[in-house]
């Protein structure tokens, strides 16, 4: 099945290559002017889900050691981690909104490099996005966030 995606904006920040520790990274999401009206009401939310295309990923792996931490975390299947070397390098992150001005959304904590294409933005809503009693493997706590 063919799927066509179209980005409607891009990320602007100082990040060229980064692994872990994204919590304080500030990024501007520059949305194409023709989509500016779609931002109406978004400033009423404190957090967003940002869906993006990891455009510089050119390696696909079936197994990976998250953040390259060999000996610290186990090798796992690519679907058991949030690593970028996926069959479709689609990223999803929950971020804090710092402000919105015209067609630019400034966010904090987005694990994204400069010029990454934005595919979608959704408001974070606890009714859909909060999960109680989450289970994750112990090694996840050894990663840098």
C-alpha positions as CSV (number, residue, x, y, z in Angstrom):
1,X,0.0,0.0,0.0
2,X,1.3,3.4,-0.9
3,X,1.1,6.1,1.7
4,X,1.9,9.7,0.9
5,X,2.8,12.1,3.7
6,X,3.4,15.8,3.4
7,X,5.2,17.9,5.9
8,X,3.7,21.3,6.8
9,X,6.5,22.8,8.7
10,X,10.0,22.2,10.1
11,X,12.0,22.4,13.3
12,X,14.5,25.1,14.1
13,X,17.0,24.6,16.9
14,X,20.7,24.3,17.4
15,X,20.8,20.5,17.4
16,X,22.8,18.8,14.6
17,X,23.3,15.4,16.3
18,X,22.1,14.6,19.8
19,X,21.5,11.4,21.9
20,X,19.5,11.6,25.1
21,X,19.1,14.5,27.4
22,X,16.5,16.5,25.4
23,X,14.5,17.8,28.4
24,X,15.8,21.4,28.1
25,X,16.2,21.7,24.4
26,X,14.1,24.6,23.0
27,X,12.8,24.2,19.4
28,X,10.7,26.5,17.2
29,X,8.2,24.6,15.0
30,X,7.9,26.8,12.0
31,X,4.5,26.1,10.4
32,X,3.9,27.0,6.8
33,X,1.8,30.2,6.7
34,X,-1.1,28.5,4.9
35,X,-1.6,26.4,8.0
36,X,-1.5,29.2,10.5
37,X,-5.3,29.2,11.0
38,X,-5.0,25.6,12.1
39,X,-3.2,26.8,15.2
40,X,-6.3,28.6,16.5
41,X,-6.9,27.4,20.1
42,X,-3.7,25.5,20.5
43,X,-2.4,28.1,23.0
44,X,-5.0,26.8,25.5
45,X,-2.9,23.6,25.9
46,X,0.3,23.2,27.9
47,X,1.6,20.2,26.0
48,X,1.5,18.9,22.5
49,X,2.3,15.6,20.6
50,X,4.6,16.3,17.7
51,X,4.8,13.8,14.9
52,X,7.8,14.2,12.6
53,X,9.9,12.5,10.0
54,X,13.5,11.7,11.0
55,X,14.9,12.9,7.7
56,X,18.5,12.1,8.2
57,X,18.0,8.4,9.2
58,X,19.5,6.3,6.4
59,X,20.1,3.1,8.4
60,X,17.4,0.5,9.0
61,X,18.0,-2.0,11.8
62,X,15.9,-4.8,13.1
63,X,17.9,-4.8,16.4
64,X,19.5,-1.9,18.2
65,X,21.3,-1.0,21.5
66,X,19.4,2.2,22.6
67,X,21.6,5.3,22.7
68,X,24.6,3.1,21.9
69,X,24.9,2.1,25.6
70,X,26.5,-1.2,24.9
71,X,26.9,-3.2,28.2
72,X,24.5,-0.8,30.0
73,X,21.3,-1.7,28.2
74,X,20.4,-4.8,26.2
75,X,20.1,-5.0,22.4
76,X,16.4,-5.1,21.6
77,X,14.2,-5.2,18.5
78,X,13.7,-1.8,16.9
79,X,10.0,-1.8,17.9
80,X,11.0,-2.3,21.5
81,X,12.8,1.1,21.7
82,X,12.4,4.6,20.5
83,X,15.5,4.6,18.3
84,X,15.3,6.2,14.9
85,X,16.6,3.4,12.7
86,X,13.1,2.2,11.9
87,X,11.4,0.9,8.7
88,X,9.6,4.3,8.6
89,X,11.5,6.9,10.6
90,X,8.5,8.5,12.2
91,X,9.0,10.2,15.5
92,X,6.4,11.1,18.2
93,X,7.2,13.2,21.2
94,X,5.2,14.9,24.0
95,X,6.5,18.5,24.6
96,X,5.8,21.5,26.7
97,X,4.5,24.6,24.9
98,X,6.5,27.7,25.7
99,X,4.6,30.0,23.4
100,X,2.9,30.5,20.0
101,X,3.4,33.6,17.9
102,X,1.9,33.8,14.4
103,X,3.0,30.5,12.7
104,X,5.8,29.6,15.1
105,X,5.3,27.3,18.1
106,X,8.1,27.3,20.6
107,X,8.4,24.0,22.6
108,X,10.7,22.4,25.1
109,X,11.9,18.8,25.3
110,X,11.5,17.8,21.7
111,X,14.0,15.1,20.7
112,X,14.5,16.4,17.2
113,X,17.4,17.9,15.1
114,X,17.4,21.1,13.2
115,X,15.3,21.2,9.9
116,X,13.3,18.0,10.8
117,X,10.0,18.0,8.8
118,X,6.9,18.2,10.9
119,X,4.1,15.8,9.9
120,X,1.4,16.6,12.5
121,X,0.7,18.3,15.8
122,X,-2.0,17.2,18.3
123,X,-2.9,18.6,21.7
124,X,-1.9,16.5,24.6
125,X,-5.1,15.5,26.4
126,X,-5.2,13.4,29.6
127,X,-8.4,11.7,28.4
128,X,-6.4,10.1,25.6
129,X,-2.8,10.3,26.5
130,X,-2.3,9.4,30.1
131,X,-2.0,5.7,30.9
132,X,-2.2,4.3,34.4
133,X,0.0,1.4,35.6
134,X,2.6,1.6,32.9
135,X,5.1,-1.3,32.6
136,X,8.5,-0.7,31.0
137,X,11.7,-2.8,31.3
138,X,14.2,-1.8,34.0
139,X,16.9,-0.9,31.3
140,X,14.7,2.1,30.2
141,X,15.6,3.9,33.4
142,X,19.3,3.8,32.4
143,X,18.8,5.9,29.3
144,X,19.3,9.7,29.1
145,X,16.1,11.7,28.8
